[in-house]
Amino acid sequence: MYISNRTILFSDRPDRIVKTESTANFVGNWTMGKDSFTMDAPNVVLVVDEQKDQDVTIVELFNPIYDSNIKTLKYNITPDNATSIGLPSEFESINYFVNR
């Protein structure tokens, strides 16, 4: 599985914004600004499609590592205890939605 070289960004507060930017810029800007993701880690809805089941959980993302040569993106995560599921160490297919 590989990651796209474009990331879709959206927010609804304080303004509605929808745009795309390169995944390299998204990761490169992780620590930028007074309200960066380093200061306030994003909550993510993680949808794991494994076999016949689909599990959904909320996690926080930390320390992104993007390798544009092999198109991989890795994060450290911390699961939200209220929605925690047994997460595998590797995924075949996932979707994740960042809530900022």
Secondary structure, DSSP 8 states (H G I E B T S, - for coil): ----SEEEEEE-SSS-EEEEEEHHHHHHTTT-STT-TTTS--EEEEEEEETTEEEEEEEEEEEEEEETTTTEEEEEEEE-GGG-----SS-SSEEEEEE-
